[in-house]
Amino acid sequence: MNVRDLITQFLEYLEIEKNKSQKTLENYDHYLKRFLDFSKIKDPKNITLEAVRKYRIYLNRLEGEKGNTLKKSTQNYHVIALRAFLKYLARQDIKTLSPEKIELGKNPEREVVFLEAEELERLLKAPEGNDLASLRDKAILETLFSTGLRVSELCSLDRDYVNIKTGEFSVMGKGRKIRIVFLSETAAEAIEKYLKERTDIDKALFVRAVKNPNKEEGSLRLTARSIQRMIKKYGQKAGIVKNITPHKMRHSFATDLLQNGADIRSVQSMLGHASITTTQIYTHYTDRHLKEIHKKFHSKGGST
């Protein structure tokens, strides 16, 4: 069986046995087909360490339409997909390169941009008025900061599924993993106030504000792009220089928890991170007591 057919089997295995999301399947398909297009390898026996080395050089030098090269993290995603494929072949007793022989490149440290307390306060106050759109936008901002939801998770929320009274509900995140998230009193009040103004019958929690909602065809559910535009608009209105996105609201959620004493394992659970390593990117930005500790205990004059 040639490599292309084996990749198809591998993707089916991920879908059925590993319950991977459609987005993950699409990414793996893209990464592995790029390897095939470059290497022209048809027989898995011909996947060698030298072939992988040349492929990695190709990825490192690959330029997009705008002349920009692939990020190191994106290059690593290609290699991770290839290693996962090789592991699958090994389990099928198909002779090929051992995945353990492929080392991942070191990712550069991620820069985390988040809102300071004063910036966050200005942003949350930016939606003014009691019209439906303003109430909705206020509820969205409060919910994002209260729960740390990804924008895709926020868009998929249905109003009957969010328990405003208990202030908690479950959400399905990456890898189809379910976790519990929590609403602050402010977020719950904002959602409740917004829902009281709704006259449509759409099941989505956050919808487009239209004049005759029940005459609209199809769902009124907001898209991720519309929420991104909305947040950018209020960031500018609040006079915030940083480029505010839904994911930066998620960063702000995580750093706020850690700065106020939450343990990293709890934050990992609330963010829905599969690995603690992903959550640890925030710790560099949350050690606010280090300066005080240094000042208190570091020797000023070199005496002991």
URQUI-V690317 format. One record per residue. RES is the residue in one small letter. SS is DSSP state (~ for helix, > for strand, _ for the rest). BURIAL is + if it has 9 or more other C-alpha atoms within 8 Angstrom, else -. Layout:
BEGIN
{{RES:SS:BURIAL} {RES:SS:BURIAL}}
END
This chain:
BEGIN
{{m:_:-} {n:_:-} {v:~:+} {r:~:-} {d:~:-} {l:~:+} {i:~:+} {t:~:-} {q:~:-} {f:~:+} {l:~:+} {e:~:-} {y:~:+} {l:~:+} {e:~:+} {i:~:-} {e:_:-} {k:_:-} {n:_:+} {k:_:+} {s:_:+} {q:~:-} {k:~:-} {t:~:-} {l:~:+} {e:~:-} {n:~:-} {y:~:+} {d:~:+} {h:~:-} {y:~:+} {l:~:+} {k:~:-} {r:~:-} {f:~:+} {l:~:+} {d:~:-} {f:~:-} {s:~:-} {k:_:-} {i:_:+} {k:_:+} {d:_:+} {p:~:+} {k:~:-} {n:~:-} {i:_:+} {t:_:+} {l:~:+} {e:~:-} {a:~:+} {v:~:+} {r:~:-} {k:~:-} {y:~:+} {r:~:+} {i:~:-} {y:~:-} {l:~:+} {n:~:+} {r:~:-} {l:_:-} {e:>:+} {g:_:-} {e:_:-} {k:_:-} {g:_:-} {n:_:-} {t:>:+} {l:_:+} {k:_:-} {k:~:+} {s:~:-} {t:~:-} {q:~:+} {n:~:+} {y:~:+} {h:~:+} {v:~:+} {i:~:+} {a:~:+} {l:~:+} {r:~:+} {a:~:+} {f:~:+} {l:~:+} {k:~:+} {y:~:+} {l:~:+} {a:~:+} {r:~:-} {q:_:-} {d:_:-} {i:_:-} {k:_:-} {t:_:+} {l:_:+} {s:_:+} {p:~:+} {e:~:-} {k:~:-} {i:_:-} {e:_:-} {l:_:-} {g:_:-} {k:_:-} {n:_:-} {p:_:-} {e:_:-} {r:_:-} {e:_:-} {v:_:-} {v:_:-} {f:_:+} {l:_:+} {e:_:-} {a:~:-} {e:~:-} {e:~:+} {l:~:+} {e:~:-} {r:~:+} {l:~:+} {l:~:+} {k:~:-} {a:_:+} {p:_:+} {e:_:-} {g:_:-} {n:_:-} {d:_:-} {l:~:+} {a:~:-} {s:~:+} {l:~:+} {r:~:+} {d:~:+} {k:~:+} {a:~:+} {i:~:+} {l:~:+} {e:~:+} {t:~:+} {l:~:+} {f:~:+} {s:~:+} {t:~:+} {g:_:+} {l:_:+} {r:_:+} {v:~:+} {s:~:-} {e:~:+} {l:~:+} {c:~:+} {s:_:-} {l:_:+} {d:>:+} {r:~:+} {d:~:-} {y:~:-} {v:_:+} {n:>:+} {i:_:+} {k:_:-} {t:_:-} {g:_:+} {e:>:+} {f:>:+} {s:>:-} {v:>:+} {m:>:+} {g:_:+} {k:~:-} {g:~:-} {r:~:+} {k:_:-} {i:>:-} {r:>:+} {i:>:+} {v:>:+} {f:>:+} {l:_:+} {s:_:-} {e:~:-} {t:~:-} {a:~:+} {a:~:+} {e:~:-} {a:~:+} {i:~:+} {e:~:+} {k:~:+} {y:~:+} {l:~:-} {k:~:-} {e:_:-} {r:_:-} {t:_:-} {d:_:-} {i:_:-} {d:_:-} {k:_:-} {a:>:+} {l:_:+} {f:_:+} {v:>:+} {r:_:-} {a:_:-} {v:_:-} {k:_:-} {n:_:-} {p:~:+} {n:~:-} {k:~:-} {e:_:-} {e:_:-} {g:_:-} {s:_:-} {l:_:+} {r:>:+} {l:_:+} {t:_:-} {a:~:+} {r:~:-} {s:~:-} {i:~:+} {q:~:+} {r:~:-} {m:~:+} {i:~:+} {k:~:+} {k:~:-} {y:~:+} {g:~:+} {q:~:+} {k:~:-} {a:_:+} {g:_:-} {i:_:+} {v:_:-} {k:_:-} {n:_:-} {i:_:+} {t:_:+} {p:~:+} {h:~:-} {k:~:+} {m:~:+} {r:~:+} {h:~:+} {s:~:+} {f:~:+} {a:~:+} {t:~:+} {d:~:-} {l:~:+} {l:~:+} {q:~:+} {n:_:-} {g:_:-} {a:_:+} {d:_:-} {i:~:+} {r:~:-} {s:~:-} {v:~:+} {q:~:+} {s:~:+} {m:~:+} {l:~:+} {g:_:+} {h:_:+} {a:_:-} {s:_:-} {i:~:+} {t:~:-} {t:~:-} {t:~:+} {q:~:+} {i:~:+} {y:~:+} {t:~:+} {h:~:-} {y:~:-} {t:_:+} {d:_:-} {r:_:-} {h:_:-} {l:~:-} {k:~:-} {e:~:-} {i:~:+} {h:~:-} {k:~:-} {k:~:-} {f:~:-} {h:_:-} {s:_:-} {k:_:-} {g:_:-} {g:_:-} {s:_:-} {t:_:-}}
END
